[in-house]
Amino acid sequence: MAVDRSTTRIIILAIGIVVAGWAAGAGFARARLGDRYVTVKGFSEREVRADLAIWPLRVVASGNDLAGVQLRLQGAVREIVQFLARTGVDTTDVALQDFAVTDARTEMYRGPNPVTDRYVIRQTVVVRSTDPDKVLAASQRVGELVAAGVVLSSGEYGAGGPTFVFTGLNELKPEMIAEATSRAREAAEQFATDSRSSLAGIRQASQGVFAILPRDQAPGISEQSQIVKTVRVVSTVEYRLR
């Protein structure tokens, strides 16, 4: 049976639409396949020891004779330096800071009770040492200063113990980042195996932030007060799947 030209055109157009639809569908499927990815995390931890100690000792002396109070304060500072030397702490970097004199009679808002000691002098002896173990040992013997008549105050420095600092973080970063990334890839490979897929490269990666944490994590224990710390980094990586 003869087919006229208009019918032929319609048939050709229909075939073209079907082929185009199949091609578009195949392309969409490939695009959706390319969007398949898995997000994994890898972490790395190191236990480190502080290599710097900073110990502020705030000294207070009071009395009604300003010159006499100053002499007592100077004697307390000498006692502290001798104590540090006696406990093996290097006193080379000991510094005096925050010298302050208060005259109670000039205080605008003093209470109704009579003033016992008119003058109060405060000064902070700051110990800086690259031998934190010796500073820690000395801080556990601070009662010897009290027994010698040294009056200590916590003041603006909080509870008053040493602060232990770890300064070697930059040396650890390359190795820890590599380890965290490797662990993330292991997790992604396991996921790919379980889902009968394979990895097709990194889609996106985030190194994460290095955190220095107390080794013994318990309420009331701060990282700065512990000589042994934990350094942790978590890397987040997205891998494409195929």
C-alpha angles and dihedrals in degrees: 000000000000119000118211122228096255091055090049090053091051092050092049091048092050092050090049092052092050093049092046091049092051092049092049091048092050091049091049090050091052090049092051090048089053090055093060111111142147128223116216137172129218126188138195128197135188131185108223138178124229115254098191133051128193117189120180114197111192112204125200130193127175141180144119097269110071095202091049092049090051091052091051091050092050089049090052091051091051089049091053093050091049090048091052092049090047091054093049099256115144107241096194093103097040109130135186117227143166101028109187135171123200125194107201092201091063095051108117097207103038116145128254093262116100117259112255098186116027099192127050120182122191130187134167123225107203117201116199116184139166089208103074093172092064092046090050091051091048092049089057089058096049089118087078088068092052090049088053091056099260111146112213127192129194092218119157093340095075120227092359104235126129121283114226118208131192111209101174099083096116091058091055098046102084095048094044094047090051091050094047092049091048091052091049090054091049089055092048092049091051091051091048091051093049092049093044091244136116133225117261101187138287116311096183137345137196121192096205129213126296112237128195108208135178111267090224105048108198135135112284096015115115128200091237093059095054121082091201116058141175121236114202136179129180121200122200116205132179116207124194116233129214 
